[in-house]
Structure formats: structure tokens, C-alpha cells
């Protein structure tokens, strides 16, 4: 029997049953029938299967946004009185989740450099239940030593959750993490046309995450899932092009006399990971000149989005207050470039011209 080339869209959020017994079995999970879209849907499951091809795990669940996935996963893992060790440099809203919201529910958090294994181990308490990481770090692009952290977590029976949005499609981290969060609005969605998130994890966390998703109601809509399936058809090829361009752009920036530091994902051995489209730089200009430099760029869009073909520039000064950056140990002068699929030589010329115009 023939089958459709593209996964069909089931344009419904509700399902009907032939009998009370069938409906009750679906409600209690005694059958594989769908009950309500918040608890499962054939189009969502098709996307979840596709995600597992990229990041192998025991299960995948999709959400309406990346932050919905992260917050649902965290609430599924933690309860009052728990302690979390959090990577110091993480996505701003995630840090706010731990600092402001979870603290009000009795969950305490310690923010530290997770690359320092001695500091990491010394921060573990009898109440520590989770180590939360982001791969790579959003601005310095450092990559935590996941293998060593996994060994440490196993020693103390602690769970690990990793936001792998910037590494999705490049580095598979599910071997080291109990839960992996991914913003589907980035590489899977391409040029910012769809919002979504996902959690992928080990079997032991499937039921808690499933219950939390159903309770908090952060499920993705079926039509968004169908659109994402289409966007992901050529994602791997797109990722290779993005990584190649960023790597070339990084090498060119290293040679410019005005560039003091260049940050790019690498292993702790110093080996380049060729991961993603990010390059962060610290330029030998004053903080007063940063806005003029940014405005002098013509090929980079100014914003915080990324993941598609469009080049984007994001200065830290436009994202966080100086006092916050200093608290995190980050230089306020850092500027992050996302190269997209643009010609790296042209992007470098754009940077040179903007510097010369200062």
C-alpha cells in the first residue's frame, strides 16, 4: 500500500470514541488512543520521532516555546527544599526562572563556573537534585565537560539537564543528560517563522514530564508541528553551511589588530568543535563606541534571534545591564555574531568597514 510522502496534518485538538470503555482506557493510559491534544497528538508525535533522529533519547515531547519546555522540565524534576547547581552563564529568562520563580517555591540555586570541577563538587549538598547546563554558553561559547560532570552526578546521584539549543544537530548530549531542552524556534525553525520547544530524556523522567506538560498546558499546536517537520527536511545540510561560515569568520576575526579576544566553541583539550553559527568577540574600542560600531554594520541584523540564514549581531550591552554582566564575570564589551548562511568574507569586510568608520 502506498503512503504519503509528507506527514499528514491532523487538524484537530480533540478526539472521539466509539464507547465509554474506549474513552476511559484512553483517559487512564490503558490504550494508545489519543485523548486530547495536550496529552498527545499524531502530528506532534511525528515531530517528536524526527527530533529523536537528531538527538537520540528514550522519549521526546514538544512544547509551544523553548521556555515552556525548560520550565516544564525543571518543575518535573524539582520540589520544595531541593538545591540546584546552575551554570553561571545561561540564557537570561532561564536564570530568572531559577533566581526569582523557583526560589519562591523553596528551591535554592547556586550559580557557578561548571568548568571548574573542584568548585562544582564542593557546591554539592545533601539537597542537591540537579545540575543545569547550557551547551555552549550563550556568549563566551564555552562547553562544559559533560563526561566529567556525568561521572560526578552519578557519584552523588544527581540529575543533569542541558539546554542544547545552540548545539542541536551538532553535539548529541543525551548520553550525558537526563533531560535535554531544545528551542525549536532556532535551528529547526530556520528564519524565525515558528515558535516551539522540546524535551528529550531518559525513560525514568518520561512520566513526570508527561504529567507536567499536561498540567501546565504548554503543548505545541499541531499545525506548528507540521510546519516544523517541513522546515527540518534540509536542516542537516543547512547546519553544515552555517558551521563552515562561522568557522571561517572566526579565523578572519582572529587576525584583525582591533580584535582582543575571539570566543568559539571548543573542547577542553582546545580542539574546535565546529558547532553552530556563533562567534563572540571583544574589540579594542570603548564602551561608548560599541553602539556606533553596531550601527555601522550593514549586513548584520540587530537582534537576539538566530538559527536561520540571516546574520545577526547581539551586543551584551543591549541584552543585560552592566552591573549584571559584571556579577556574571562577563565583559560588557562582548559582541556576539551569528553568521547564518551569508558569505563569511563579506561579513568580515562589513566588520572591518564598521571599525574603520569609528
C-alpha positions as CSV (number, residue, x, y, z in Angstrom):
1,X,0.0,0.0,0.0
2,X,1.3,3.5,-0.9
3,X,1.8,6.1,1.8
4,X,2.1,9.9,1.8
5,X,5.5,11.4,1.2
6,X,4.8,14.2,3.8
7,X,3.4,13.5,7.3
8,X,-0.3,14.5,7.2
9,X,-1.6,17.3,9.4
10,X,-4.4,16.1,11.7
11,X,-6.1,19.5,12.1
12,X,-7.8,18.8,15.4
13,X,-7.2,19.2,19.1
14,X,-9.9,16.7,20.2
15,X,-10.7,13.0,19.6
16,X,-13.9,11.0,19.9
17,X,-14.5,7.3,20.9
18,X,-16.8,4.5,19.9
19,X,-17.7,3.6,23.6
20,X,-17.3,4.6,27.2
21,X,-14.8,1.8,27.7
22,X,-12.6,3.1,24.9
23,X,-12.7,6.6,26.3
24,X,-11.9,5.5,29.8
25,X,-9.0,3.4,28.6
26,X,-7.6,6.4,26.8
27,X,-8.1,8.7,29.8
28,X,-6.2,6.3,32.2
29,X,-3.5,5.5,29.7
30,X,-4.5,1.9,29.3
31,X,-4.7,2.2,25.5
32,X,-2.7,4.0,22.8
33,X,-5.7,6.1,21.7
34,X,-5.4,9.8,21.7
35,X,-7.5,11.6,24.3
36,X,-6.7,15.3,24.0
37,X,-4.0,17.2,22.1
38,X,-2.4,18.4,25.3
39,X,-1.6,14.8,26.2
40,X,-0.6,13.6,22.7
41,X,-1.4,14.0,19.1
42,X,-0.3,12.2,15.9
43,X,1.3,15.2,14.2
44,X,3.1,16.1,17.4
45,X,4.4,12.5,17.7
46,X,5.6,12.6,14.1
47,X,7.8,15.7,15.0
48,X,8.9,14.0,18.2
49,X,10.1,11.0,16.2
50,X,12.0,13.3,13.9
51,X,13.7,15.0,16.8
52,X,14.9,11.7,18.2
53,X,16.7,11.1,14.9
54,X,18.8,14.2,15.7
55,X,19.2,13.8,19.5
56,X,18.7,10.1,20.4
57,X,16.9,9.6,23.7
58,X,14.2,7.4,25.2
59,X,11.5,9.9,24.6
60,X,10.8,13.4,23.1
61,X,8.0,15.8,23.9
62,X,7.3,19.1,22.1
63,X,6.1,22.4,23.6
64,X,4.8,25.7,22.5
65,X,8.1,27.5,23.2
66,X,11.6,26.7,24.3
67,X,11.0,28.3,27.8
68,X,7.8,26.3,28.2
69,X,10.0,23.1,27.6
70,X,12.6,24.3,30.1
71,X,10.3,25.4,32.8
72,X,8.2,22.2,32.5
73,X,11.3,20.0,32.7
74,X,12.6,21.9,35.8
75,X,9.2,21.7,37.6
76,X,9.0,18.0,36.7
77,X,12.5,17.4,38.3
78,X,12.3,19.5,41.4
79,X,10.3,20.1,44.5
80,X,10.5,22.4,47.6
81,X,13.7,22.1,49.6
82,X,15.8,20.9,46.6
83,X,19.0,22.6,45.6
84,X,20.2,23.2,42.1
85,X,23.7,23.9,40.7
86,X,23.3,26.2,37.7
87,X,25.8,27.2,35.1
88,X,26.7,30.8,35.8
89,X,26.4,31.9,32.2
90,X,23.0,30.9,30.9
91,X,20.1,32.3,28.9
92,X,18.6,35.3,30.8
93,X,15.0,34.0,31.2
94,X,16.3,30.7,32.4
95,X,18.4,32.4,35.1
96,X,15.3,34.4,36.1
97,X,13.4,31.1,36.4
98,X,15.9,29.9,39.0
99,X,16.6,33.2,40.7
100,X,13.0,34.6,41.0
101,X,10.4,31.9,40.5
102,X,11.8,28.6,41.8
103,X,13.2,30.4,44.9
104,X,9.6,31.3,45.8
105,X,8.7,27.6,45.8
106,X,11.6,26.7,48.2
107,X,14.1,25.7,45.5
108,X,17.6,27.1,46.1
109,X,20.2,27.6,43.4
110,X,24.0,28.1,43.2
111,X,25.4,29.8,40.1
112,X,29.0,28.9,39.3
113,X,31.5,28.1,36.7
114,X,30.7,24.5,35.9
115,X,34.0,24.1,34.1
116,X,35.7,24.1,37.5
117,X,35.2,20.6,38.7
118,X,36.5,21.2,42.2
119,X,34.1,24.1,42.7
120,X,31.3,22.1,41.2
121,X,31.8,19.2,43.6
122,X,32.3,21.5,46.7
123,X,28.9,23.1,45.9
124,X,27.0,19.8,46.1
125,X,24.9,19.5,49.3
126,X,22.7,16.7,50.6
127,X,19.7,18.6,49.0
128,X,21.3,18.9,45.5
129,X,19.0,17.3,43.0
130,X,20.0,18.8,39.7
131,X,22.9,20.3,37.7
132,X,21.7,22.6,35.0
133,X,23.9,23.4,32.0
134,X,23.7,25.1,28.6
135,X,25.8,23.9,25.6
136,X,27.5,26.0,24.6
137,X,27.3,29.0,26.9
138,X,25.4,31.8,25.2
139,X,28.1,34.4,24.9
140,X,31.5,33.0,25.8
141,X,30.5,29.8,24.0
142,X,32.4,27.6,26.5
143,X,31.4,24.0,26.5
144,X,31.1,22.3,29.9
145,X,33.0,18.9,30.4
146,X,29.9,16.8,30.2
147,X,31.6,13.5,30.6
148,X,33.3,14.5,33.9
149,X,30.1,16.2,35.1
150,X,28.1,13.0,34.4
151,X,30.6,11.0,36.4
152,X,30.3,13.4,39.3
153,X,26.5,13.4,39.1
154,X,26.4,9.6,39.2
155,X,28.7,9.6,42.2
156,X,26.2,11.8,44.1
157,X,23.0,10.5,42.4
158,X,22.2,13.9,40.9
159,X,20.2,14.5,37.7
160,X,21.6,16.6,34.8
161,X,19.6,18.9,32.5
162,X,21.2,20.5,29.4
163,X,19.8,23.3,27.2
164,X,21.3,22.1,23.9
165,X,19.5,24.6,21.7
166,X,22.8,26.0,20.2
167,X,24.3,22.6,19.9
168,X,21.2,20.8,18.4
169,X,22.2,18.9,15.3
170,X,25.9,19.3,16.1
171,X,26.6,17.7,19.5
172,X,24.5,14.8,20.9
173,X,24.3,15.4,24.7
174,X,21.6,12.9,25.7
175,X,24.2,10.3,26.6
176,X,25.3,12.6,29.5
177,X,22.0,14.3,30.4
178,X,18.8,13.0,32.0
179,X,16.8,15.8,30.2
180,X,17.8,17.8,27.1
181,X,15.9,21.0,26.3
182,X,15.9,22.4,22.8
183,X,14.4,25.6,21.4
184,X,12.8,24.6,18.2
185,X,12.4,28.2,17.2
186,X,16.1,28.2,16.4
187,X,17.9,25.8,14.0
188,X,14.8,23.6,13.4
189,X,12.5,26.5,12.5
190,X,15.1,28.3,10.4
191,X,14.3,32.0,9.9
192,X,12.1,32.7,12.9
193,X,8.7,31.7,11.5
194,X,7.7,29.2,14.2
195,X,7.9,29.0,17.9
196,X,8.5,25.8,19.8
197,X,10.5,23.8,22.3
198,X,11.2,20.2,23.1
199,X,12.4,17.9,25.9
200,X,14.2,14.7,25.3
201,X,15.2,12.4,28.0
202,X,15.7,9.1,29.8
203,X,12.8,6.7,30.4
204,X,12.7,7.4,34.1
205,X,11.7,11.0,33.5
206,X,9.1,10.4,30.8
207,X,6.1,10.1,33.1
208,X,6.9,13.2,35.3
209,X,7.5,15.3,32.2
210,X,4.3,13.9,30.5
211,X,2.2,14.8,33.6
212,X,3.8,18.3,33.9
213,X,3.2,19.0,30.2
214,X,-0.5,18.0,30.6
215,X,-0.9,20.0,33.8
216,X,0.9,23.2,32.7
217,X,-0.6,23.1,29.2
218,X,2.5,24.1,27.2
219,X,1.8,21.7,24.3
220,X,2.6,22.7,20.7
221,X,-0.2,23.2,18.2
222,X,-0.4,20.5,15.5
223,X,-0.1,23.0,12.6
224,X,3.2,24.3,14.1
225,X,4.5,20.8,14.4
226,X,3.6,20.0,10.8
227,X,5.4,23.2,9.6
228,X,8.4,22.3,11.7
229,X,8.6,18.9,10.0
230,X,8.8,20.7,6.7
231,X,11.5,23.1,7.9
232,X,13.6,20.3,9.2
233,X,13.8,18.4,5.9
234,X,17.1,20.1,5.0
235,X,18.2,21.1,8.5
236,X,21.4,19.0,8.5
237,X,22.6,20.5,5.2
238,X,21.9,24.0,6.5
239,X,23.8,23.3,9.7
240,X,26.9,22.3,7.8
241,X,26.8,25.5,5.8
242,X,26.2,27.6,8.9
243,X,29.1,26.0,10.9
244,X,31.5,26.3,7.9
245,X,30.8,30.0,7.5
246,X,31.1,30.7,11.3
247,X,34.5,28.9,11.4
248,X,35.9,30.9,8.5
249,X,34.6,34.1,10.0
250,X,36.2,33.2,13.3
251,X,39.6,32.7,11.7
252,X,39.4,36.1,9.9
253,X,38.5,37.9,13.0
254,X,41.5,36.5,14.9
255,X,43.8,38.3,12.5
256,X,42.3,41.8,12.9
257,X,44.5,44.0,15.2
258,X,41.5,45.6,16.9
259,X,40.1,42.2,18.0
260,X,41.3,41.5,21.5
261,X,39.6,38.1,22.1
262,X,37.6,35.7,20.0
263,X,35.3,33.1,21.6
264,X,34.3,30.0,19.7
265,X,33.0,26.6,20.9
266,X,35.9,24.2,21.7
267,X,36.6,21.1,23.8
268,X,38.7,21.4,27.0
269,X,41.6,20.0,25.1
270,X,41.4,23.1,22.9
271,X,40.0,21.3,19.8
272,X,37.5,23.3,17.8
273,X,34.0,21.8,17.8
274,X,32.7,23.4,14.6
275,X,29.4,23.9,16.4
276,X,26.8,26.4,15.2
277,X,27.0,29.8,13.7
278,X,28.2,31.9,16.7
279,X,31.4,33.9,17.1
280,X,31.8,36.3,20.1
281,X,34.5,39.0,20.1
282,X,35.9,41.6,22.4
283,X,37.1,44.5,20.4
284,X,39.6,47.2,21.4
285,X,37.1,50.0,21.4
286,X,35.5,51.9,24.3
287,X,32.0,51.0,25.5
288,X,30.9,54.4,24.2
289,X,31.9,53.3,20.7
290,X,30.1,49.9,20.8
291,X,26.7,51.4,19.7
292,X,28.5,53.3,16.8
293,X,30.2,50.1,15.7
294,X,26.9,48.2,15.8
295,X,25.1,50.8,13.8
296,X,28.0,50.9,11.3
297,X,27.3,47.2,10.3
298,X,25.2,46.8,7.2
299,X,25.0,43.1,6.7
300,X,24.0,42.0,10.2
301,X,20.5,42.4,11.6
302,X,20.4,43.8,15.1
303,X,18.5,41.5,17.5
304,X,18.6,38.4,19.7
305,X,17.1,35.8,17.2
306,X,19.3,33.2,15.4
307,X,19.1,29.8,13.8
308,X,18.3,30.6,10.2
309,X,20.1,32.1,7.2
310,X,20.1,35.7,8.4
311,X,23.3,37.2,10.0
312,X,22.6,38.8,13.4
313,X,24.7,40.9,15.8
314,X,23.9,40.9,19.5
315,X,25.9,43.2,21.8
316,X,25.8,42.2,25.5
317,X,25.1,45.9,26.4
318,X,21.8,45.6,24.5
319,X,20.8,42.4,26.4
320,X,21.9,42.9,30.0
321,X,22.7,45.8,32.4
322,X,26.4,46.4,33.1
323,X,26.1,45.5,36.8
324,X,24.5,42.2,35.9
325,X,27.3,41.4,33.4
326,X,30.0,42.2,36.0
327,X,28.2,40.0,38.5
328,X,28.3,37.1,36.0
329,X,32.0,37.8,35.3
330,X,31.4,38.9,31.7
331,X,32.9,41.8,29.9
332,X,30.3,44.4,28.9
333,X,32.1,44.9,25.6
334,X,31.4,41.4,24.3
335,X,29.7,41.3,20.9
336,X,28.1,38.1,19.6
337,X,27.9,37.5,15.8
338,X,25.6,34.9,14.3
339,X,26.7,34.3,10.7
340,X,23.8,32.4,9.2
341,X,24.5,31.3,5.7
342,X,26.0,34.6,4.5
343,X,29.4,34.8,2.8
344,X,31.9,35.0,5.7
345,X,34.3,37.1,3.6
346,X,31.6,39.7,3.1
347,X,30.7,39.6,6.8
348,X,34.3,40.2,7.7
349,X,34.5,43.1,5.3
350,X,31.4,44.6,7.0
351,X,33.1,44.4,10.4
352,X,36.3,46.0,9.0
353,X,34.4,48.8,7.5
354,X,32.4,49.5,10.7
355,X,35.6,49.6,12.7
356,X,37.3,52.0,10.2
357,X,34.3,54.3,10.4
358,X,34.7,54.9,14.1
